[in-house]
Amino acid sequence: KAGVTQTPRYLIKTRGQQVTLSCSPISGHRSVSWYQQTPGQGLQFLFEYFSETQRNKGNFPGRFSGRQFSNSRSEMNVSTLELGDSALYLCASSWDGSGNEKLFFGSGTQLSVL
Amino acid sequence: DQQVKQNSPSLSVQEGRISILNCDYTNSMFDYFLWYKKYPAEGPTFLISISSIKDKNEDGRFTVFLNKSAKHLSLHIVPSQPGDSAVYFCAAQATDSWGKFQFGAGTQVVVTP
């Protein structure tokens, strides 16, 4: 069974641009969550999607958005990039995101904003 | 507001000895806890979990202990192996927090020969 797939693996952008990251969950998983990891920080929760609906959202500005498609694949978008957005963006999937369910993570997309 | 804290940013342990990683939390609504291991340039991989109805869970070399009254959990790795050198994250989830986990900042473990 294939794991969580994230594309692209690396991205370099300049301030003010926008970026779209993609995530394909494990087959059968319907919940997709996104996390941001910066150096020295733990993972910070961005948002979670289930059945194309955002059910939960972290404390990030509106420049960060996402969506989920009917096949459970998800994308996240960051508009008007800032230097501080440079981070590893991780996608995770689970069956339905309910309690007592572990997350399976992809390898992440490393975003560098210059 | 950091609700999950790993106060030791790094830990060095000799091969064959026990590694003990600690994690503290502040939110009494957390009822499910996970430990993840992460190598550079890779996503975190799941190690072990524990729900709040238990105080201990074992899986091979890994044991997690939960002390709800102290809001503290620990991960024991026995015996430590060179491949255990990685960053370890604890994570906590509250009931009905769809897909949302609070993560600690991580502990870098180095296993020396």
Interface residues (C-beta under 8 A of the other chain):
Chain A: V4 Q6 S31 V32 S33 Y35 G40 Q41 G42 L43 Q44 F45 E48 F50 R55 N56 G58 L90 A92 S94 G97 S98 G99 N100 K102 L103 F104 F105 G106 S107 G108 Q110
Chain B: V4 Q6 D31 Y32 L34 Y36 A41 E42 G43 P44 T45 F46 S49 S51 F89 A91 Q93 T95 D96 S97 W98 G99 K100 F101 Q102 F103 G104 A105 G106
